[in-house]
Amino acid sequence: MKVGDPGYPGNLEEILRAGEIVEAGKVLLQGRSVDLAEIEFLPPVSNASKVICVGLNYADHAAEGGSKVPDYPTVFARFNSSLIGHGAPLVCPKVSEQFDYEAEMVAIIGKGGRAISEAEALSHVAGYSVFNDGSVRDYQLRTPQWTIGKNFDGTGAFGPAFVTADELEPGATGLRIQTRLNGRVLQDASTSDLVFSVARLVSLISAAMTLEPGDVIVTGTPAGVGLGHNPPIFMKEGDVCEIEIEKIGLLSNPVVKEK
């Protein structure tokens, strides 16, 4: 199935902007069944106005990198050009051999706003998804600003599922989150271990900028990233990286070397 085919349900961010998420059941009834083999998976949101990532948001991950747990979220941006969907190849850049994985949970904004209180923040979250924040470590760590190492083309895998917030515990807490590289478990944690909860992140980020429907907040990764192992474990051509979050879904991508 491709964009424009009969039965294509439409673009998620457009549905969110139109406030039509409550009609999801009707869309499912009107749609048609499709063989998964026929689908090219796109990111659940492919044209967000903002993809906001949070670093050092699990205490054990901060510790493995020799960093203190921050008093305020470490925030950086990803760009849509870096994103790929489920099943698409993660691209290890020609210029680096330090292509790392990061299992992360995504919160997708359904109702926009500015200066949102923490008490009201979760009412602005439409749902959740899975993210692999593929990181080119030698570029990321060249300067205190991480943006360049987080935005190589084809390094941010996203999806495939979008689970509405009402299907999960408030803030999507208590969910097991794992990375498996070629079947080997390398990260294994719980979303309850976030330093800054989803509600806190929405509140703090919206203090600075207006959040819009379809905006993406990537909430951080736990300990076990490749750089934290001795010796380091980086992704290479021929690998398969799987990120799985309990009750949200499995994101799987092969790894290729940039031609």
ABEGO torsion letter per residue (X at the ends): XBBGBBGBAEBAAAAAAAGAAAAAAAAAAABBBBBAAABBBBBABAABABBBBBBGABAAAAAAAGBBBBABBBBBBBBAAABBBBGBBBBBBAABABBBBBBBBBBBBABBEBGBBAAAAAAABAEBBBBBBBBBAAAAAABABAAAAAABBGABBBOABBBBAAABBBGGBGBBBBBBBGGBBABBBBAAABABBAAAAAAAAAAABBBBBGBBBBAEBBBGBAAABOBBBBBBBGBBBBBBBBGAEBBBBBBBBBX
